[in-house]
Amino acid sequence: MQINVVFRHMDQSDAVKEYAIEKLSKIKKYLDGPLDVNVVLSVEKIRQIAEVTFTISGFLVKGKEESDDMYAAIDLVANKISRQVKRYKGRLRQKKGLPGIDESLSSVPYDVLSVDHDLEESTPELIKKSNFLVKPMSPDEAIMQLNLMGNSFYVFRDESSDRINVVYRRDDGHYGLIEPQ
């Protein structure tokens, strides 16, 4: 496992770097094969921020935590990443070990919505732009990825129709699926 630590807006510290490597090395016991882990440690005014990203079998695992202390931020993000990896591995074991897992995931209710072309015109400001690889997968796999990343929505390419879709978490706890026409 290769852990790359980058410092932004702060002086590089060997003690902090070693602490981050030590904390994140513990996730190796949950993962097989080579792994490149990217760690970004940064300071914004009084916030100490630790970000960790890596890919497991094509799934992006990302964690970001902040605190008043860099060591505390590293602890928080290491715990968050560890929980995400455990959850991912548990779902893989469940999917491999249980026949009919696709049926149980398919039983999770979700709505199919079409894109509304009559949206009200407004000029919101673009705050962040992200580029990422859109991997072909089923809606069930997209829901698993959504939960793994902890986001409120996930963009993916439907493997059956080869079209871009979005799954999202609804307020009632169920999932929605947006299929643009």
C-alpha positions as CSV (number, residue, x, y, z in Angstrom):
1,M,0.0,0.0,0.0
2,Q,1.4,3.4,-1.1
3,I,0.3,6.4,1.0
4,N,1.0,9.8,-0.6
5,V,0.8,12.7,1.8
6,V,0.5,16.3,0.4
7,F,0.6,19.5,2.5
8,R,-1.3,22.5,1.4
9,H,-1.1,26.0,3.0
10,M,1.1,24.6,5.8
11,D,4.7,23.6,6.5
12,Q,5.6,20.0,5.9
13,S,6.0,18.1,9.1
14,D,7.5,14.6,9.3
15,A,5.7,14.0,12.6
16,V,2.2,14.7,11.0
17,K,3.1,12.8,7.9
18,E,4.2,9.7,9.9
19,Y,1.0,10.0,12.1
20,A,-1.2,10.0,9.0
21,I,0.7,7.1,7.4
22,E,0.4,5.1,10.7
23,K,-3.3,5.8,11.0
24,L,-4.2,5.0,7.4
25,S,-2.0,1.9,7.3
26,K,-4.6,0.1,9.5
27,I,-7.1,0.0,6.6
28,K,-4.8,-2.4,4.6
29,K,-6.0,-5.3,6.7
30,Y,-9.4,-4.9,5.0
31,L,-8.1,-4.6,1.5
32,D,-6.4,-7.0,-1.0
33,G,-3.8,-6.1,-3.6
34,P,-1.9,-2.9,-4.3
35,L,-3.5,0.4,-3.3
36,D,-2.5,4.1,-3.8
37,V,-3.9,6.3,-1.0
38,N,-3.8,10.1,-1.5
39,V,-3.9,12.2,1.6
40,V,-4.2,16.0,1.5
41,L,-3.5,17.9,4.7
42,S,-4.4,21.6,4.6
43,V,-5.1,24.6,6.7
44,E,-7.7,27.2,6.0
45,K,-7.7,30.0,8.5
46,I,-8.2,28.1,11.8
47,R,-9.6,24.9,10.2
48,Q,-7.3,21.9,10.0
49,I,-8.5,19.7,7.1
50,A,-7.6,16.1,6.3
51,E,-8.8,14.5,3.0
52,V,-8.3,10.9,1.9
53,T,-9.1,9.4,-1.5
54,F,-8.4,6.0,-3.1
55,T,-10.1,3.6,-5.4
56,I,-11.2,0.0,-4.6
57,S,-12.2,-2.1,-7.6
58,G,-13.3,1.0,-9.5
59,F,-15.2,2.5,-6.6
60,L,-14.0,5.8,-5.3
61,V,-13.6,6.0,-1.5
62,K,-13.3,9.6,-0.2
63,G,-13.3,11.1,3.2
64,K,-12.8,14.6,4.4
65,E,-12.8,15.8,8.0
66,E,-11.9,19.0,9.8
67,S,-11.0,20.0,13.3
68,D,-9.1,22.6,15.3
69,D,-6.1,20.2,15.5
70,M,-4.5,18.3,12.6
71,Y,-4.0,15.1,14.5
72,A,-7.7,15.1,15.5
73,A,-8.7,15.7,11.8
74,I,-6.5,12.7,10.8
75,D,-8.1,10.5,13.5
76,L,-11.6,11.5,12.3
77,V,-10.9,10.9,8.6
78,A,-9.1,7.6,9.3
79,N,-12.2,6.4,11.3
80,K,-14.5,7.5,8.5
81,I,-12.5,5.8,5.8
82,S,-12.2,2.6,7.9
83,R,-16.0,2.5,8.3
84,Q,-16.5,3.0,4.6
85,V,-14.1,0.2,3.7
86,K,-15.7,-2.1,6.3
87,R,-19.1,-1.3,4.9
88,Y,-17.9,-1.9,1.3
89,K,-16.3,-5.2,2.1
90,G,-19.4,-6.3,4.1
91,R,-21.6,-5.6,1.1
92,L,-19.2,-7.5,-1.2
93,R,-19.2,-10.5,1.1
94,Q,-23.0,-10.3,1.3
95,K,-23.4,-10.0,-2.4
96,K,-21.0,-13.0,-3.1
97,G,-22.3,-15.1,-0.2
98,L,-26.0,-14.8,-0.5
99,P,-28.0,-16.0,-3.5
100,G,-30.6,-13.5,-4.6
101,I,-28.9,-10.4,-3.3
102,D,-29.9,-8.6,-6.5
103,E,-33.5,-9.2,-5.6
104,S,-33.1,-7.8,-2.1
105,L,-31.4,-4.7,-3.5
106,S,-34.0,-4.4,-6.2
107,S,-36.7,-4.5,-3.6
108,V,-35.5,-1.1,-2.3
109,P,-38.1,1.3,-3.6
110,Y,-37.1,4.1,-5.9
111,D,-38.9,6.5,-8.2
112,V,-38.3,7.1,-11.9
113,L,-38.4,10.8,-12.8
114,S,-38.1,12.5,-16.2
115,V,-36.2,15.7,-16.7
116,D,-38.4,18.8,-16.5
117,H,-37.5,21.1,-19.4
118,D,-39.6,24.0,-18.0
119,L,-37.2,24.8,-15.1
120,E,-37.3,28.3,-13.8
121,E,-34.5,30.4,-15.1
122,S,-32.0,31.6,-12.5
123,T,-28.4,32.4,-12.4
124,P,-26.8,30.5,-9.5
125,E,-23.1,30.7,-9.1
126,L,-20.9,27.7,-10.0
127,I,-19.0,26.9,-6.9
128,K,-17.2,23.6,-7.7
129,K,-16.6,21.6,-10.8
130,S,-15.8,17.9,-10.7
131,N,-14.6,15.6,-13.4
132,F,-14.9,11.9,-12.9
133,L,-15.2,8.6,-14.9
134,V,-18.8,7.5,-15.3
135,K,-18.7,3.7,-14.9
136,P,-21.4,1.5,-16.4
137,M,-23.3,-0.2,-13.6
138,S,-26.8,-1.2,-12.5
139,P,-29.0,1.1,-10.4
140,D,-28.4,-1.3,-7.4
141,E,-24.6,-1.0,-7.7
142,A,-25.1,2.8,-8.0
143,I,-27.1,2.8,-4.7
144,M,-24.3,0.8,-3.1
145,Q,-21.8,3.4,-4.3
146,L,-24.0,6.2,-3.1
147,N,-24.1,4.8,0.4
148,L,-20.4,4.0,0.3
149,M,-19.5,7.6,-0.5
150,G,-22.1,9.1,1.8
151,N,-23.4,11.5,-0.8
152,S,-27.0,12.5,-1.4
153,F,-26.8,11.6,-5.2
154,Y,-24.6,9.5,-7.6
155,V,-24.2,9.9,-11.3
156,F,-23.6,6.6,-13.3
157,R,-24.0,5.1,-16.7
158,D,-26.8,2.4,-16.8
159,E,-25.3,-0.8,-18.1
160,S,-28.5,-1.9,-19.8
161,S,-29.4,1.3,-21.6
162,D,-25.9,2.9,-21.8
163,R,-27.4,6.2,-20.7
164,I,-26.4,8.6,-17.9
165,N,-28.6,8.3,-14.9
166,V,-28.7,9.7,-11.3
167,V,-29.7,7.9,-8.1
168,Y,-30.5,10.0,-5.1
169,R,-31.5,9.5,-1.5
170,R,-35.0,10.8,-0.7
171,D,-36.1,12.4,2.6
172,D,-38.3,9.4,3.4
173,G,-35.2,7.1,3.3
174,H,-35.9,5.5,-0.1
175,Y,-34.0,6.1,-3.3
176,G,-35.0,7.9,-6.5
177,L,-33.7,7.3,-10.0
178,I,-33.5,10.0,-12.7
179,E,-33.4,8.7,-16.2
180,P,-33.0,11.6,-18.7
181,Q,-34.8,11.1,-22.1
